[in-house]
């Protein structure tokens, strides 16, 4: 469940253009392992409304 966001096709479709290239180039280790990656992940989750619209059952 922890990395569902990384592989979710609905999340990828909802990704805004300004984040698309950034998210495509990074790995799960980067997103979950360092502060810069966590900031990018947080920005992506807010931009896509991942936990409220795409995957609200978490």
Secondary structure, DSSP 8 states (H G I E B T S, - for coil): -TTHHHH-HHHHHH--HHHHHHHHH--HHHHHHSHHHHHHHHHHHHHHTIIIII-TT-
